Amino acid sequence: MPSFLFTAPLPGPAEDMLRQAGDVEIGNGFTAEDLKEAAHSGRYDVLITQLSDKVTADVLNGSKLKGVANFGVGFNNIDVEAATANGIFVGNTPDVLSDASANVAMLLLLAAARRAHEGEELVRSGQFKGLTPELLLGADITGTRLGIAGLGRIGKAMARRALGFGLEVVFVQRPPRDRPVNDDELGDLAGRIKQVSWDELLVTSDHISLHVPLTPDTTHLIGAEELGRMKSTAVLVNTARGPVIDEAALVTALREGTIAAAGLDVYENEPALAPGLADLPNTFLLPHIGSAEFGTRARMGEMCAENAIAMAKGEVPPYPVNPEAAR
């Protein structure tokens, strides 16, 4: 019987699916040493991990694992090269969370632009004394330009939502480098959004939404220099990965008025925030809930289970990151 270890409980049918396939153990909060011990113990065939679990080469090298099923579309928490070298499959949960993540990105843009955090605080604190003409004036996003950095599935979903709100949409397919994108790749967005250079996107966009994976090229994609080139009225949205933004530079830019506001669902040193970020009124901050819809999270768990069951059999998982790991 194969054996599966969850590093945290998952919503939906995942646990029941794996109990039908083998033995299941569920933890909650694993240190690097915990992960290494579990991987090397020989007790488990597959780990079902979270983005917060750092599955390093030290965890994987010489381990007895057949696979790591990651709960998320991202997998920058796993050393995929080391996994492949050790014949360990890595699986993720792509596609299913595109709409949920784009919904939160649009929420962040609207909330930051319209100063929703300040408004809620005013009401909850009992300081709201009635409507006045200049109360919490915010940005009108209709008719403005949204720059989308990273036109993958989530970026495209965000573009569709933005068009529905009457924004002009420009994009860079994968900043800071880029390649031309043809109409076939754009699909229903062909002729409705425009590809521009990274420099043009930074300088001309009224708002910027980040949808890139975390790679060496995209780490601190937005730093002090990029913030300084953006419009002073701009809203910056990040639902991608925290380290895509230099958070300390962002705090300075928001404090000094270099840009107008930011809406964030992810953080550079999550769950810790850069000093001063939480004190800024021109931020709208969420606790990494981009995919936190009942159906989305349940399907993600199901996909993890499907990956894990295949891995335990020595098969390429249905949602593979490294199919070349097949021995």
Phi, psi and omega in degrees: 000127176293160182232136185236139177240118171273131174279350175200153177297147179242148175285164173083200191275002189304312183299314181298320179300316183284329176294329176287337183264340184179203179269142184233136171232137183239124175253191177198094180098101183242131172279171177300321179292321176301314181296317180296316181298316180296316183294326185265356187285336185082001182276341187233140174272324185221137170261135173254108194247165176251164177300335180280349179275120181270098182267086188273174175300325179297325177288322190271322186299123179075009181282170180261009186287151170258337182192163173230117179258110186268133179275086182156158176284329178280158179213026180290352176278355183244136174279090186295324179299315179294321178300313181297317180299333180261010179068030182253123177287148171237133177234155178225190183234073184284167171071316192295333185258011184299310182293317180299317181292321178293325176301317180290324177299318178293320176302314181296318180298311181295316184294318180290318181295322184262011172058044184296322180299314180296321180295316179297318179299322180297316181290313183295330182277355180081012182269354178287117185249011180118165184292133171227154188300332184250016182291117173047052176298131181236183183279140173270113184275339181298130180085359179265175184257125173256126174262123179255119179261102182106097184257061169272205183299316182289320178300319178294319179297322177294320179300318179298319179294317180298319178299323178295335177267008175081022177269151166277135184241126170240161184209158165240127187296317178206086179287160001282339172277166180204168174216154179296143178245128183268172184296327179298320178292325181285334178060234183292348179270354181301132180080356183250338177230160189235133175276133180227173176285161178299320179297316180295321180299314180298316189280325189258346184285138173282332178214152180228133178240129186261128182219044182256153171287163177272115178224171174305325180289330184259356174295125185056038172305323175251108177235196183301319181296313182294319178299323180291340180268347180283163177293146179292343179264005188284150170250132179252128181241135177225113171240014185273265176222143185304314184292357174296335177248136168286100191294324178296319178294325179294318178302314179299315182296321179289321181292322185268357179080018177298319168233166188278318189197168177217143172239118188234138172243352182223157189220151188299318180239046185309134010271001179287148176252152174300141180307130177093343184297314183291344182272350185279129179288338184267038174229150171235115193242128177240155186267059176054060182244025184305325181256012189279062170244143187309306183294321181296311182294323178297316179293323176300316177298320179298318179294322175301315181296318178299317176299312186296319181296316178296316180300318181298333177274358183081016181261155173296128182291159181293338179234073189274144169267323183226070180301339180290355178286352180304127183287000000 
